[in-house]
């Protein structure tokens, strides 16, 4: 009588570690970092606005 067949499960593929860009994107979109990301973005927008010619709209007319 032939020997019984033993079913072997295929090896599971372990996911490759996330790339550099992917890990940065996940960190920026994490809920834990939302307040920090929003604060930095608003600060950057304010600095950009104040260093541009559009900031002259804030000056009063004399």
Residue pairs with C-beta under 8 A, 6 or more apart in sequence:
18 26
27 33
28 37
49 55
